[in-house]
Each structure stands twice: as C-alpha cells, then as structure tokens.
C-alpha cells in the first residue's frame, strides 16, 4: 500500500561490504541521499522525497538493521552497528550507483550516521542536513534527570540483550504507537499506511534486536567522536529541528544549544526551527522540503 506514495521510484537492493541495503530511487540531477531515523525506515520520506526528486536524484535507504535492509551481527562490542560501520553502507551504495559525491539528509539516527559519514568520507559528502538531533557526544556529556527522562529509550536499549528486546517485543505495536505519539506534535501526521509499514518492520524480532544493537554501539561511537574531537566538518551543514518536540520542552536547554552544538562541529552552519515535533518530514513536509531545496540549491 505504501508503494503508491513512491510512484515513479524504483526499488533495489545493493550488497555492501557489510550488509545488503534496501533502497528507493527516483529523479534526475545532483544526487541526494536520505537517511531515516528510529523507530522508522525509509518510508518516513514519502511526503518529501517526491518533491525533491523533481530537481534531484533521490536515493532513500533503509539503514542496516532497519526496514528491509539486512541485519548483520553486531559483534561482541556492537561495532557492527556503530555509526562508522553503518555510514559505510550508503557510501558503498552511492558508489555502486555511480555517485562519487552527494548531498546527505539525515533525520534522527540517520543524522548521526550522516555526521560520521561526513567525518570519515569527507571527499564524498557535498553537504549535510541534520534533522532534529544534537551530536551524540553532547547528549551524553550534558545528561541530567530531564535529559534522561526525555531520552529514556537510549538507556533501555543499550542494556545487555535480551532485556529491551523482550520488554518491547512483548507488545511492539503498543510501544511503537506510544513512542510516535510521544514525539509527534501533529496528530495524524504519520499516516495509517506509513504506520503499518513501520509496524511491519518493528514487529520483527531481528529488527528489534538490530535497533537495540544500534544503541548499544554508543560506546564505540563515543570513542570515535573523542578521536575526532578537533576535526570539523568540511561541508556546509543545515540544522533543522522541531520547535514543538516534547523532548526539547522536557529538556529546555537542548533547544537553545542545537545551533551552538553544530557550530562547534562545522564552520558553515545554518539552521532554523520548524513548527512541528520530532518527525519533521511527516509533520511539516512543506516547510522541510522548502528548507532543504533552498539549502541544496545554494551548494
């Protein structure tokens, strides 16, 4: 059913060095890579991708472990789901599709993957747009009881398996509905068709485990971030966030620090708050698309 909103897009699977990545592609022009966040998959771009494809070649992928991409083993240290490993997949995908350089747009976990990609593959990333995230390092080094409440799922999912998998999997639909409603400020913005696809994937025990592995990899991610502390991003960065995101209101300093956090990571940073919650591409698709098109056209 969700395929109807991706009319004109072709589907494909690309084998990378560490995974098999599911994707949708459409359009012509400079390439733009779209990376989704938790707890979703590439379907989250269904309101934005067709508009971008009018001017650009759009490639939307499922991150490893999510959606219909493969779920490789994370390893004893969970590095298989660290942002370095996850970022390597779409770089390989874009190379296989013939794109040596490309724009990257990431939401939530996808933005963290994009951040790591722009550090590790500087020659490939033409620009980076990050949607509703603060760099991982900043979150963990500023956490207090308000932040812990707002980001409780991080600390649940990084517990050793199978605690989170068992608790979430006992009623995956309830948890997914509760989570989306908690972070969304526009009831109905996440369509029934989109939710059905999220639930299809979220209900798969292998996907639940892979998602937890993504969060358990934070130790590896922070080690890589520490090693790159003095390296700024070479590409232009656009920062967009939802001004009505309940997580921000629960942790007031977070909203005020978003731009400062990213300006500490890159020299060329622009950004704005949009009138929505966490799910910008679904809650405020017109505003998100307009901001992305303006930014991409300037690069």
C-alpha positions as a Markdown table, in Angstrom:
| # | Residue | x | y | z |
|---|---|---|---|---|
| 1 | Unk | 0.0 | 0.0 | 0.0 |
| 2 | Unk | 2.8 | 2.4 | 0.8 |
| 3 | Unk | 4.4 | 1.9 | -2.6 |
| 4 | Unk | 1.6 | 4.1 | -4.1 |
| 5 | Unk | 3.1 | 7.2 | -2.5 |
| 6 | Unk | 6.5 | 6.3 | -4.0 |
| 7 | Unk | 5.1 | 6.1 | -7.5 |
| 8 | Unk | 7.9 | 6.6 | -10.0 |
| 9 | Unk | 10.5 | 5.3 | -7.6 |
| 10 | Unk | 12.4 | 2.2 | -8.4 |
| 11 | Unk | 13.3 | -0.3 | -5.7 |
| 12 | Unk | 16.6 | -2.1 | -5.4 |
| 13 | Unk | 18.9 | -4.0 | -3.0 |
| 14 | Unk | 22.7 | -3.3 | -3.0 |
| 15 | Unk | 25.2 | -5.6 | -1.4 |
| 16 | Unk | 27.9 | -3.6 | 0.5 |
| 17 | Unk | 30.9 | -4.8 | 2.4 |
| 18 | Unk | 28.9 | -5.5 | 5.5 |
| 19 | Unk | 25.2 | -5.6 | 4.7 |
| 20 | Unk | 22.5 | -5.7 | 2.0 |
| 21 | Unk | 20.8 | -2.4 | 1.7 |
| 22 | Unk | 17.2 | -1.8 | 0.6 |
| 23 | Unk | 16.6 | 1.5 | -1.3 |
| 24 | Unk | 14.2 | 3.5 | -3.4 |
| 25 | Unk | 15.4 | 5.9 | -6.2 |
| 26 | Unk | 13.9 | 8.5 | -8.4 |
| 27 | Unk | 14.6 | 11.7 | -10.2 |
| 28 | Unk | 17.5 | 13.3 | -12.1 |
| 29 | Unk | 20.1 | 15.9 | -11.3 |
| 30 | Unk | 22.6 | 16.1 | -8.4 |
| 31 | Unk | 22.3 | 13.1 | -6.0 |
| 32 | Unk | 20.7 | 13.4 | -2.6 |
| 33 | Unk | 20.9 | 10.6 | -0.1 |
| 34 | Unk | 18.1 | 10.4 | 2.5 |
| 35 | Unk | 18.7 | 8.5 | 5.8 |
| 36 | Unk | 15.9 | 7.8 | 8.2 |
| 37 | Unk | 15.8 | 7.6 | 12.0 |
| 38 | Unk | 14.5 | 5.5 | 14.8 |
| 39 | Unk | 11.9 | 3.8 | 15.0 |
| 40 | Unk | 11.1 | 4.2 | 11.3 |
| 41 | Unk | 12.5 | 3.3 | 7.9 |
| 42 | Unk | 12.9 | 4.9 | 4.5 |
| 43 | Unk | 9.1 | 5.3 | 4.3 |
| 44 | Unk | 9.3 | 8.4 | 6.5 |
| 45 | Unk | 10.4 | 10.4 | 3.5 |
| 46 | Unk | 7.3 | 9.6 | 1.5 |
| 47 | Unk | 6.0 | 13.2 | 1.7 |
| 48 | Unk | 9.3 | 14.9 | 0.9 |
| 49 | Unk | 11.2 | 12.5 | -1.5 |
| 50 | Unk | 8.8 | 13.0 | -4.5 |
| 51 | Unk | 9.2 | 16.8 | -4.3 |
| 52 | Unk | 13.0 | 16.6 | -4.0 |
| 53 | Unk | 13.0 | 14.2 | -7.0 |
| 54 | Unk | 11.6 | 16.9 | -9.2 |
| 55 | Unk | 15.1 | 18.5 | -9.1 |
| 56 | Unk | 17.5 | 15.9 | -7.8 |
| 57 | Unk | 18.3 | 12.2 | -8.0 |
| 58 | Unk | 16.9 | 11.0 | -4.7 |
| 59 | Unk | 18.2 | 7.8 | -3.1 |
| 60 | Unk | 16.4 | 6.8 | 0.2 |
| 61 | Unk | 17.9 | 3.8 | 2.0 |
| 62 | Unk | 17.0 | 1.7 | 5.0 |
| 63 | Unk | 19.9 | 1.7 | 7.4 |
| 64 | Unk | 21.5 | -1.6 | 8.2 |
| 65 | Unk | 19.3 | -3.4 | 10.8 |
| 66 | Unk | 16.2 | -1.3 | 9.9 |
| 67 | Unk | 13.4 | -1.7 | 7.4 |
| 68 | Unk | 14.1 | -4.2 | 4.7 |
| 69 | Unk | 17.9 | -4.0 | 4.9 |
| 70 | Unk | 19.8 | -6.9 | 6.3 |
| 71 | Unk | 20.5 | -7.4 | 10.0 |
| 72 | Unk | 24.2 | -8.3 | 10.3 |
| 73 | Unk | 25.7 | -9.4 | 13.6 |
| 74 | Unk | 26.9 | -6.5 | 15.8 |
| 75 | Unk | 29.8 | -8.3 | 17.3 |
| 76 | Unk | 30.9 | -8.5 | 20.9 |
| 77 | Unk | 31.5 | -4.8 | 21.1 |
| 78 | Unk | 28.4 | -3.9 | 18.9 |
| 79 | Unk | 30.7 | -2.1 | 16.5 |
| 80 | Unk | 28.8 | -3.7 | 13.6 |
| 81 | Unk | 26.1 | -1.1 | 14.4 |
| 82 | Unk | 28.4 | 1.7 | 15.2 |
| 83 | Unk | 27.9 | 4.8 | 13.1 |
| 84 | Unk | 31.2 | 4.2 | 11.3 |
| 85 | Unk | 30.1 | 0.8 | 10.0 |
| 86 | Unk | 26.5 | 2.0 | 9.3 |
| 87 | Unk | 27.8 | 5.0 | 7.4 |
| 88 | Unk | 30.0 | 2.8 | 5.2 |
| 89 | Unk | 26.9 | 1.1 | 3.7 |
| 90 | Unk | 25.3 | 4.1 | 2.0 |
| 91 | Unk | 28.7 | 5.3 | 0.8 |
| 92 | Unk | 29.1 | 1.9 | -0.9 |
| 93 | Unk | 25.6 | 2.1 | -2.2 |
| 94 | Unk | 26.1 | 5.5 | -3.8 |
| 95 | Unk | 29.4 | 4.4 | -5.3 |
| 96 | Unk | 27.6 | 1.4 | -6.9 |
| 97 | Unk | 25.0 | 3.7 | -8.3 |
| 98 | Unk | 27.7 | 5.9 | -9.9 |
| 99 | Unk | 27.7 | 8.8 | -7.5 |
| 100 | Unk | 31.2 | 9.9 | -6.2 |
| 101 | Unk | 29.9 | 12.9 | -4.3 |
| 102 | Unk | 26.4 | 13.6 | -3.0 |
| 103 | Unk | 24.3 | 15.6 | -0.6 |
| 104 | Unk | 23.2 | 13.9 | 2.7 |
| 105 | Unk | 20.0 | 14.5 | 4.6 |
| 106 | Unk | 19.5 | 12.6 | 7.8 |
| 107 | Unk | 16.8 | 12.5 | 10.4 |
| 108 | Unk | 17.4 | 11.3 | 14.0 |
| 109 | Unk | 19.7 | 8.2 | 13.8 |
| 110 | Unk | 20.2 | 8.9 | 10.1 |
| 111 | Unk | 21.6 | 12.3 | 11.0 |
| 112 | Unk | 24.1 | 10.7 | 13.3 |
| 113 | Unk | 25.1 | 8.3 | 10.5 |
| 114 | Unk | 25.4 | 11.4 | 8.2 |
| 115 | Unk | 27.6 | 13.1 | 10.8 |
| 116 | Unk | 30.0 | 10.2 | 10.9 |
| 117 | Unk | 29.9 | 9.8 | 7.1 |
| 118 | Unk | 30.9 | 13.5 | 6.7 |
| 119 | Unk | 33.9 | 12.9 | 9.0 |
| 120 | Unk | 35.1 | 9.6 | 7.6 |
| 121 | Unk | 34.3 | 10.2 | 3.9 |
| 122 | Unk | 34.8 | 13.9 | 3.6 |
| 123 | Unk | 35.5 | 13.7 | -0.2 |
| 124 | Unk | 32.1 | 12.1 | -0.8 |
| 125 | Unk | 29.8 | 14.4 | 1.2 |
| 126 | Unk | 28.9 | 17.6 | -0.6 |
| 127 | Unk | 26.6 | 18.9 | 2.1 |
| 128 | Unk | 24.9 | 17.6 | 5.2 |
| 129 | Unk | 21.4 | 18.4 | 6.6 |
| 130 | Unk | 20.7 | 17.1 | 10.1 |
| 131 | Unk | 17.1 | 17.0 | 11.3 |
| 132 | Unk | 16.2 | 17.2 | 15.0 |
| 133 | Unk | 19.4 | 16.0 | 16.6 |
| 134 | Unk | 22.2 | 17.2 | 18.8 |
| 135 | Unk | 25.6 | 15.5 | 18.3 |
| 136 | Unk | 25.8 | 12.2 | 20.3 |
| 137 | Unk | 28.8 | 13.4 | 22.4 |
| 138 | Unk | 26.8 | 16.5 | 23.6 |
| 139 | Unk | 23.8 | 14.4 | 24.7 |
| 140 | Unk | 25.8 | 12.0 | 26.8 |
| 141 | Unk | 28.1 | 14.7 | 28.3 |
| 142 | Unk | 25.2 | 17.0 | 29.3 |
| 143 | Unk | 22.7 | 14.5 | 30.5 |
| 144 | Unk | 20.7 | 15.2 | 33.7 |
| 145 | Unk | 17.5 | 13.9 | 35.1 |
| 146 | Unk | 15.5 | 15.9 | 32.5 |
| 147 | Unk | 17.6 | 14.6 | 29.6 |
| 148 | Unk | 17.4 | 11.0 | 31.0 |
| 149 | Unk | 13.6 | 11.2 | 31.0 |
| 150 | Unk | 13.5 | 12.7 | 27.5 |
| 151 | Unk | 15.9 | 10.0 | 26.2 |
| 152 | Unk | 14.9 | 7.1 | 28.4 |
| 153 | Unk | 14.8 | 4.7 | 25.4 |
| 154 | Unk | 18.6 | 5.2 | 24.8 |
| 155 | Unk | 19.3 | 3.8 | 28.3 |
| 156 | Unk | 16.8 | 1.0 | 28.0 |
| 157 | Unk | 18.0 | -0.2 | 24.6 |
| 158 | Unk | 21.7 | -0.1 | 25.5 |
| 159 | Unk | 21.2 | -2.7 | 28.3 |
| 160 | Unk | 22.6 | -6.2 | 27.5 |
| 161 | Unk | 20.3 | -8.4 | 25.4 |
| 162 | Unk | 17.7 | -9.6 | 25.6 |
| 163 | Unk | 16.1 | -7.2 | 28.2 |
| 164 | Unk | 15.0 | -4.4 | 25.8 |
| 165 | Unk | 14.1 | -6.9 | 23.1 |
| 166 | Unk | 11.9 | -8.9 | 25.5 |
| 167 | Unk | 10.1 | -5.8 | 27.0 |
| 168 | Unk | 9.5 | -4.0 | 23.7 |
| 169 | Unk | 8.6 | -7.2 | 21.9 |
| 170 | Unk | 6.0 | -8.2 | 24.4 |
| 171 | Unk | 3.7 | -5.6 | 22.8 |
| 172 | Unk | 5.6 | -4.0 | 19.9 |
| 173 | Unk | 2.5 | -2.2 | 18.5 |
| 174 | Unk | 1.7 | -0.5 | 21.8 |
| 175 | Unk | 5.3 | 0.6 | 22.3 |
| 176 | Unk | 5.6 | 1.9 | 18.7 |
| 177 | Unk | 2.3 | 3.8 | 18.9 |
| 178 | Unk | 3.2 | 5.3 | 22.3 |
| 179 | Unk | 6.6 | 6.3 | 21.1 |
| 180 | Unk | 5.4 | 8.0 | 17.9 |
| 181 | Unk | 2.6 | 9.8 | 19.7 |
| 182 | Unk | 5.0 | 11.0 | 22.4 |
| 183 | Unk | 7.4 | 12.7 | 20.0 |
| 184 | Unk | 4.8 | 13.9 | 17.4 |
| 185 | Unk | 3.1 | 17.2 | 17.9 |
| 186 | Unk | 0.7 | 16.9 | 14.9 |
| 187 | Unk | -1.8 | 14.1 | 15.4 |
| 188 | Unk | -2.5 | 12.3 | 12.1 |
| 189 | Unk | 0.8 | 13.4 | 10.5 |
| 190 | Unk | 2.0 | 9.8 | 10.5 |
| 191 | Unk | -0.4 | 8.2 | 8.1 |
| 192 | Unk | -2.0 | 4.8 | 8.6 |
| 193 | Unk | -0.1 | 3.4 | 5.6 |
| 194 | Unk | 3.2 | 4.7 | 7.0 |
| 195 | Unk | 2.5 | 3.4 | 10.4 |
| 196 | Unk | 1.5 | 0.0 | 9.0 |
| 197 | Unk | 4.9 | -0.3 | 7.3 |
| 198 | Unk | 6.8 | 0.9 | 10.4 |
| 199 | Unk | 4.9 | -1.7 | 12.5 |
| 200 | Unk | 5.6 | -4.5 | 9.9 |
| 201 | Unk | 9.3 | -4.0 | 10.4 |
| 202 | Unk | 9.2 | -3.1 | 14.1 |
| 203 | Unk | 7.4 | -6.3 | 14.9 |
| 204 | Unk | 10.2 | -8.4 | 13.5 |
| 205 | Unk | 12.4 | -9.7 | 16.4 |
| 206 | Unk | 15.5 | -9.5 | 14.3 |
| 207 | Unk | 14.8 | -5.8 | 13.6 |
| 208 | Unk | 14.1 | -5.1 | 17.3 |
| 209 | Unk | 17.5 | -6.7 | 18.2 |
| 210 | Unk | 19.3 | -4.7 | 15.5 |
| 211 | Unk | 17.8 | -1.5 | 16.7 |
| 212 | Unk | 19.0 | -2.2 | 20.2 |
| 213 | Unk | 22.4 | -3.0 | 18.8 |
| 214 | Unk | 22.4 | 0.4 | 17.2 |
| 215 | Unk | 22.0 | 2.0 | 20.6 |
| 216 | Unk | 24.4 | -0.4 | 22.3 |
| 217 | Unk | 27.1 | 0.7 | 19.9 |
| 218 | Unk | 27.2 | 4.1 | 21.7 |
| 219 | Unk | 30.5 | 3.2 | 23.5 |
| 220 | Unk | 32.2 | 2.7 | 20.1 |
| 221 | Unk | 30.6 | 5.8 | 18.7 |
| 222 | Unk | 31.8 | 8.0 | 21.6 |
| 223 | Unk | 35.3 | 6.6 | 21.2 |
| 224 | Unk | 35.3 | 7.6 | 17.5 |
| 225 | Unk | 33.9 | 11.0 | 18.4 |
| 226 | Unk | 36.6 | 11.6 | 21.0 |
| 227 | Unk | 39.3 | 10.7 | 18.5 |
| 228 | Unk | 37.8 | 13.3 | 16.1 |
| 229 | Unk | 37.2 | 16.0 | 18.6 |
| 230 | Unk | 39.3 | 18.5 | 16.9 |
| 231 | Unk | 38.2 | 17.7 | 13.3 |
| 232 | Unk | 35.4 | 20.0 | 12.0 |
| 233 | Unk | 33.2 | 19.0 | 9.1 |
| 234 | Unk | 34.4 | 20.3 | 5.8 |
| 235 | Unk | 31.0 | 20.5 | 4.2 |
| 236 | Unk | 28.2 | 23.1 | 4.7 |
| 237 | Unk | 25.6 | 22.0 | 7.3 |
| 238 | Unk | 21.9 | 22.7 | 7.6 |
| 239 | Unk | 20.3 | 22.1 | 11.0 |
| 240 | Unk | 16.5 | 21.9 | 11.3 |
| 241 | Unk | 14.6 | 21.0 | 14.4 |
| 242 | Unk | 11.0 | 20.8 | 15.6 |
| 243 | Unk | 10.2 | 23.7 | 18.0 |
| 244 | Unk | 7.3 | 21.7 | 19.4 |
| 245 | Unk | 9.2 | 18.5 | 20.0 |
| 246 | Unk | 8.2 | 17.3 | 23.5 |
| 247 | Unk | 11.7 | 16.1 | 24.2 |
| 248 | Unk | 13.0 | 19.6 | 23.8 |
| 249 | Unk | 10.4 | 21.1 | 26.0 |
| 250 | Unk | 11.2 | 18.5 | 28.6 |
| 251 | Unk | 14.9 | 19.4 | 28.4 |
| 252 | Unk | 14.8 | 23.2 | 27.7 |
| 253 | Unk | 18.5 | 23.7 | 27.3 |
| 254 | Unk | 18.5 | 21.3 | 24.4 |
| 255 | Unk | 16.6 | 23.6 | 22.0 |
| 256 | Unk | 18.8 | 26.5 | 22.8 |
| 257 | Unk | 22.0 | 24.5 | 22.3 |
| 258 | Unk | 21.3 | 22.9 | 19.0 |
| 259 | Unk | 22.9 | 25.5 | 16.8 |
| 260 | Unk | 25.8 | 26.0 | 19.2 |
| 261 | Unk | 26.5 | 22.3 | 19.3 |
| 262 | Unk | 26.7 | 22.0 | 15.5 |
| 263 | Unk | 28.7 | 25.2 | 15.1 |
| 264 | Unk | 31.3 | 23.6 | 17.3 |
| 265 | Unk | 31.4 | 20.8 | 14.7 |
| 266 | Unk | 31.4 | 22.8 | 11.5 |
| 267 | Unk | 32.4 | 26.2 | 10.3 |
| 268 | Unk | 29.5 | 26.7 | 7.8 |
| 269 | Unk | 26.2 | 26.1 | 9.7 |
| 270 | Unk | 22.8 | 27.5 | 9.1 |
| 271 | Unk | 19.5 | 26.4 | 10.6 |
| 272 | Unk | 16.0 | 27.0 | 11.8 |
| 273 | Unk | 13.2 | 25.6 | 14.0 |
| 274 | Unk | 10.1 | 24.4 | 12.2 |
| 275 | Unk | 6.6 | 24.4 | 13.6 |
| 276 | Unk | 6.3 | 20.7 | 14.4 |
| 277 | Unk | 7.5 | 17.9 | 16.7 |
| 278 | Unk | 10.3 | 15.4 | 16.1 |
| 279 | Unk | 9.1 | 14.0 | 12.8 |
| 280 | Unk | 9.8 | 16.9 | 10.5 |
| 281 | Unk | 9.3 | 15.2 | 7.1 |
| 282 | Unk | 5.9 | 13.9 | 8.2 |
| 283 | Unk | 4.6 | 16.7 | 10.4 |
| 284 | Unk | 5.9 | 19.7 | 8.4 |
| 285 | Unk | 6.6 | 18.3 | 4.9 |
| 286 | Unk | 6.1 | 21.6 | 3.1 |
| 287 | Unk | 8.4 | 23.6 | 5.4 |
| 288 | Unk | 11.0 | 20.8 | 5.5 |
| 289 | Unk | 11.0 | 20.5 | 1.7 |
| 290 | Unk | 11.3 | 24.2 | 1.2 |
| 291 | Unk | 14.2 | 24.5 | 3.6 |
| 292 | Unk | 16.0 | 21.5 | 2.0 |
| 293 | Unk | 15.5 | 22.8 | -1.5 |
| 294 | Unk | 16.8 | 26.3 | -0.6 |
| 295 | Unk | 19.9 | 24.8 | 1.1 |
| 296 | Unk | 20.7 | 22.3 | -1.6 |
| 297 | Unk | 20.3 | 25.0 | -4.3 |
| 298 | Unk | 22.9 | 27.1 | -2.6 |
| 299 | Unk | 25.6 | 24.4 | -2.6 |
